[in-house]
Amino acid sequence: IKEFNVKQSIRFALKKHDDYVMFGMVAVALELVPLANFVFFWTNVVGAALWTADVIIEEQRGASRRLVNSHGLIANVGGAGIPHYAVQRMNNDSY
């Protein structure tokens, strides 16, 4: 998903090592429950996928915040930006 090379992948995994260990411990514990392990296997897969999606979304938000701060723009849905002075003027204009 992230198209990391091996070094980048290891660096990323080491940053989140404790989180991964805790997730894995809970996942294994849930899968050891007799009969319920069929359900817990799939909930663990879904949980890991949702966690990955959250990481990607947070990185995208961080990137757009950095872009907004570096260019003095306010990002909108279309991906374009509106200069701060234009927004202030729109807010101050009375109709």
Secondary structure in CASP SS format (residue, H / E / C, confidence):
PFRMAT SS
TARGET T0000
AUTHOR 0000-0000-0000
METHOD secondary structure of the structure
MODEL  1
I C 1.00
K C 1.00
E C 1.00
F C 1.00
N C 1.00
V H 1.00
K H 1.00
Q H 1.00
S H 1.00
I H 1.00
R H 1.00
F H 1.00
A H 1.00
L H 1.00
K H 1.00
K C 1.00
H H 1.00
D H 1.00
D H 1.00
Y H 1.00
V H 1.00
M H 1.00
F H 1.00
G H 1.00
M H 1.00
V H 1.00
A H 1.00
V H 1.00
A H 1.00
L H 1.00
E H 1.00
L C 1.00
V C 1.00
P C 1.00
L C 1.00
A C 1.00
N H 1.00
F H 1.00
V H 1.00
F H 1.00
F H 1.00
W H 1.00
T H 1.00
N H 1.00
V H 1.00
V H 1.00
G H 1.00
A H 1.00
A H 1.00
L H 1.00
W H 1.00
T H 1.00
A H 1.00
D H 1.00
V H 1.00
I H 1.00
I H 1.00
E H 1.00
E H 1.00
Q H 1.00
R H 1.00
G H 1.00
A H 1.00
S H 1.00
R H 1.00
R H 1.00
L H 1.00
V H 1.00
N H 1.00
S H 1.00
H H 1.00
G C 1.00
L E 1.00
I E 1.00
A E 1.00
N C 1.00
V C 1.00
G C 1.00
G C 1.00
A C 1.00
G E 1.00
I E 1.00
P E 1.00
H H 1.00
Y H 1.00
A H 1.00
V H 1.00
Q H 1.00
R H 1.00
M H 1.00
N H 1.00
N H 1.00
D C 1.00
S C 1.00
Y C 1.00
END
